[in-house]
């Protein structure tokens, strides 16, 4: 990856922009482009990208699970275990 550094940087002066004037070009003589600068990503970035792609393939809402829960609630078969819920809440807080 090559980063292009030029002397045509835009100065984003908050006071000038707030007053309605256009941002002006700043001239920085100490900024120079270097041909040999490089950047590399770790191999973990490939793993993260692959896992992200895999996660994006799964639906955000599991419709089969939602339908099953709606059916259980409608038929009065959905049972709540208050102890399990309390335990889960406490585990999340720890």
Backbone bond lengths (Angstrom), bond angles and torsions (degrees), N, CA, C in turn:
res aa  C-N    CA-C-N  psi(-1)  N-CA   C-N-CA  omega(-1)  CA-C   N-CA-C  phi
1 X - - - 1.441 - - 1.510 108.21 -
2 X 1.288 116.89 130.92 1.455 121.22 -178.96 1.511 108.93 -111.69
3 X 1.302 117.28 130.19 1.447 122.75 177.07 1.513 107.78 -97.04
4 X 1.320 116.92 125.37 1.454 121.58 -178.61 1.521 109.08 -94.70
5 X 1.291 116.93 108.63 1.456 121.95 177.85 1.518 108.35 -103.32
6 X 1.317 116.16 120.84 1.457 120.15 178.94 1.515 109.80 -123.95
7 X 1.299 116.60 171.05 1.461 121.19 178.35 1.516 112.03 -86.46
8 X 1.315 119.05 8.39 1.463 122.47 -178.86 1.518 110.84 -102.11
9 X 1.309 117.53 50.47 1.450 122.41 179.62 1.516 109.45 -79.82
10 X 1.329 116.86 141.23 1.454 120.41 178.83 1.512 108.51 -89.12
11 X 1.323 116.51 129.81 1.450 122.40 177.29 1.518 107.44 -86.95
12 X 1.321 117.67 118.65 1.453 121.37 -179.19 1.517 108.67 -101.13
13 X 1.298 116.32 71.78 1.459 123.26 179.17 1.520 107.96 -74.49
14 X 1.338 117.91 117.96 1.455 122.63 -176.31 1.522 110.85 -61.44
15 X 1.332 119.15 -43.14 1.457 121.93 -178.60 1.519 111.65 -65.36
16 X 1.314 118.68 -40.33 1.459 121.69 -179.97 1.514 110.73 -67.82
17 X 1.327 117.01 -39.95 1.455 120.69 -179.68 1.520 110.61 -69.94
18 X 1.325 117.63 -39.58 1.455 121.53 -179.70 1.519 111.16 -65.60
19 X 1.324 118.18 -31.79 1.457 121.79 -179.12 1.517 111.39 -78.14
20 X 1.329 117.87 -4.60 1.445 120.91 176.88 1.511 114.09 96.83
21 X 1.305 118.13 -2.02 1.456 119.28 178.88 1.517 109.87 -84.29
22 X 1.323 115.45 158.26 1.452 120.59 -179.27 1.522 109.82 -78.54
23 X 1.347 117.20 146.47 1.470 118.96 175.11 1.523 109.63 -63.22
24 X 1.307 117.05 144.47 1.448 120.81 -178.80 1.520 110.96 -104.82
25 X 1.311 115.99 160.35 1.455 121.38 178.93 1.511 109.05 -77.01
26 X 1.293 116.27 133.11 1.459 121.21 176.90 1.523 108.47 -99.04
27 X 1.295 116.48 139.11 1.458 121.02 178.99 1.516 107.99 -109.43
28 X 1.317 115.15 115.28 1.459 121.26 -179.68 1.520 108.30 -116.26
29 X 1.298 116.49 107.83 1.457 119.47 -177.43 1.521 111.96 -75.26
30 X 1.325 117.63 -18.40 1.457 119.93 -178.33 1.521 113.17 -84.29
31 X 1.337 118.80 -7.34 1.457 122.33 179.52 1.521 107.98 -92.16
32 X 1.319 115.47 119.51 1.460 119.56 179.00 1.512 109.68 -130.80
33 X 1.318 116.02 151.02 1.465 120.99 177.69 1.519 109.20 -81.81
34 X 1.294 115.71 140.82 1.460 121.46 178.07 1.514 108.13 -118.61
35 X 1.299 116.40 125.34 1.452 121.16 -177.55 1.525 112.64 -73.97
36 X 1.315 118.55 -23.90 1.454 120.35 -173.82 1.522 114.13 -98.20
37 X 1.332 119.21 5.05 1.460 120.95 177.52 1.522 109.12 -73.79
38 X 1.314 116.21 134.86 1.456 120.35 179.48 1.517 109.50 -137.18
39 X 1.306 115.40 162.06 1.456 122.27 174.85 1.516 107.66 -138.06
40 X 1.311 116.76 143.51 1.453 119.92 177.49 1.516 109.14 -136.28
41 X 1.317 115.50 149.76 1.456 121.51 179.09 1.516 109.05 -100.25
42 X 1.295 115.53 148.57 1.456 119.61 -179.55 1.526 109.75 -71.90
43 X 1.308 115.55 165.02 1.464 119.79 178.16 1.527 110.96 -67.01
44 X 1.324 116.71 -19.78 1.460 119.94 178.18 1.523 111.49 -66.57
45 X 1.331 117.74 -27.10 1.464 119.87 179.27 1.524 110.38 -64.43
46 X 1.326 117.48 -34.31 1.465 120.91 176.59 1.524 110.46 -65.07
47 X 1.323 115.99 -41.38 1.464 120.93 179.05 1.518 110.54 -64.62
48 X 1.325 116.46 -44.09 1.465 120.65 179.13 1.522 110.03 -62.64
49 X 1.313 117.19 -43.36 1.468 120.63 179.48 1.526 110.97 -62.80
50 X 1.330 117.82 -41.61 1.461 121.57 179.47 1.523 111.20 -65.62
51 X 1.330 117.03 -42.49 1.463 120.53 179.27 1.523 111.53 -67.77
52 X 1.318 116.77 -37.24 1.463 120.55 177.34 1.514 110.48 -63.93
53 X 1.320 116.95 -44.22 1.463 120.92 178.61 1.525 110.97 -61.89
54 X 1.326 116.36 -40.90 1.470 120.44 179.44 1.528 110.65 -65.82
55 X 1.333 116.79 -41.64 1.461 120.64 179.89 1.527 111.37 -65.73
56 X 1.317 116.61 -34.90 1.458 120.45 -178.94 1.530 111.88 -71.06
57 X 1.334 117.37 -18.17 1.459 120.81 178.21 1.524 111.47 -76.26
58 X 1.320 117.28 -24.33 1.461 121.58 -179.80 1.526 109.35 -80.34
59 X 1.316 116.87 142.56 1.467 118.87 178.55 1.520 110.30 -66.85
60 X 1.319 115.23 148.09 1.465 119.82 -179.72 1.524 110.69 -67.84
61 X 1.314 116.48 -35.10 1.457 122.10 179.65 1.524 107.86 -118.30
62 X 1.331 115.65 126.71 1.468 120.02 177.94 1.526 108.45 -82.77
63 X 1.310 115.52 95.59 1.460 121.34 -174.13 1.523 112.60 -59.70
64 X 1.333 117.53 -35.61 1.466 119.54 179.66 1.524 111.11 -64.27
65 X 1.324 116.47 -39.89 1.472 120.72 179.13 1.531 111.13 -68.91
66 X 1.320 115.93 -40.54 1.467 120.58 178.51 1.520 110.18 -62.94
67 X 1.333 117.41 -44.43 1.463 121.50 179.64 1.523 111.24 -62.59
68 X 1.334 115.76 -40.41 1.455 120.28 179.36 1.536 111.21 -63.98
69 X 1.325 115.89 -43.36 1.472 119.62 179.46 1.529 111.20 -67.34
70 X 1.325 117.52 -40.83 1.466 120.31 178.01 1.518 110.64 -60.86
71 X 1.329 116.42 -41.66 1.462 121.05 179.40 1.521 110.91 -64.12
72 X 1.331 116.86 -44.10 1.469 120.44 179.93 1.525 110.99 -63.75
73 X 1.335 116.99 -40.28 1.467 120.22 178.95 1.521 110.44 -66.70
74 X 1.338 117.07 -45.14 1.464 121.45 -178.99 1.524 111.87 -62.31
75 X 1.340 117.55 -33.66 1.462 121.29 -178.73 1.518 113.50 -92.20
76 X 1.328 117.25 2.62 1.459 121.09 179.11 1.514 113.26 72.67
77 X 1.328 118.53 20.79 1.458 122.36 -178.06 1.521 113.60 -101.57
78 X 1.343 117.15 -2.67 1.459 120.00 -179.27 1.520 108.61 -80.93
79 X 1.320 116.46 118.53 1.460 121.62 -178.48 1.522 110.04 -109.12
80 X 1.313 115.03 136.48 1.465 121.42 -179.58 1.526 107.90 -107.55
81 X 1.323 115.78 132.46 1.458 122.18 176.89 1.532 108.03 -105.80
82 X 1.336 117.57 97.75 1.469 120.69 -176.97 1.530 113.28 -57.33
83 X 1.321 118.04 -34.74 1.467 120.97 -179.94 1.529 110.93 -66.46
84 X 1.327 116.99 -40.33 1.461 120.83 178.98 1.524 110.58 -66.52
85 X 1.327 116.70 -39.72 1.465 120.68 178.45 1.520 110.12 -64.90
86 X 1.329 117.60 -46.30 1.463 121.65 179.23 1.528 110.77 -61.70
87 X 1.320 116.77 -41.32 1.458 120.43 178.80 1.530 111.91 -63.48
88 X 1.323 116.53 -40.47 1.460 120.60 177.96 1.517 111.51 -65.10
89 X 1.322 116.51 -40.22 1.468 120.49 178.10 1.524 109.98 -63.13
90 X 1.312 116.99 -44.39 1.466 120.37 -179.91 1.514 111.83 -65.25
91 X 1.341 117.11 -37.23 1.463 120.46 178.33 1.528 111.48 -66.96
92 X 1.319 117.05 -34.90 1.472 120.86 178.00 1.523 110.78 -68.65
93 X 1.292 117.90 -33.90 1.469 122.40 -177.54 1.518 111.45 -76.27
94 X 1.330 117.85 -23.83 1.467 121.45 -175.24 1.496 112.31 -74.73
